[in-house]
């Protein structure tokens, strides 16, 4: 309850964005491989940002 209004750190925000992109990329891999590759590339850039933090 006390963590209800706690702001997320930059790392937490990036991790959520990374998970979202990986899920989208997986879903796209079933139908549109090119778009899936773009999502994976974007997720990879976010992962590199996370690693630098």
C-alpha positions in Angstrom: 0.0 0.0 0.0 2.8 2.4 0.8 4.4 1.8 -2.6 1.2 2.8 -4.4 2.4 6.3 -5.3 6.1 5.5 -5.7 7.5 6.8 -9.0 9.2 4.3 -11.2 12.8 4.6 -11.9 14.2 5.1 -15.4 15.4 1.4 -15.3 12.0 0.1 -14.4 10.4 2.2 -17.2 12.9 0.8 -19.7 12.4 -2.7 -18.5 8.6 -2.4 -19.0 9.1 -1.0 -22.5 11.5 -3.8 -23.3 9.0 -6.5 -22.3 6.3 -4.8 -24.3 8.4 -4.6 -27.4 9.5 -8.2 -27.1 5.9 -9.4 -26.8 4.9 -7.3 -29.8 7.8 -8.7 -31.8 6.8 -12.3 -30.9 3.3 -11.7 -32.0 4.4 -10.1 -35.3 6.8 -13.0 -36.0 3.8 -15.1 -36.7 2.5 -12.9 -39.5 5.0 -10.1 -40.5 8.6 -11.1 -40.2 10.0 -7.7 -41.3 8.0 -5.8 -38.7 9.0 -8.3 -36.1 12.7 -7.7 -36.9 12.2 -4.0 -36.5 10.6 -4.5 -33.1 13.5 -6.8 -32.0 16.0 -4.1 -33.1 14.2 -1.5 -31.1 14.0 -3.8 -28.1 17.8 -4.4 -28.4 18.4 -0.7 -28.3 16.4 -0.4 -25.1 18.3 -3.4 -23.6 21.6 -1.6 -24.3 20.3 1.5 -22.4 19.3 -0.7 -19.5 22.8 -2.3 -19.4 24.4 1.1 -19.3 22.4 2.1 -16.2 
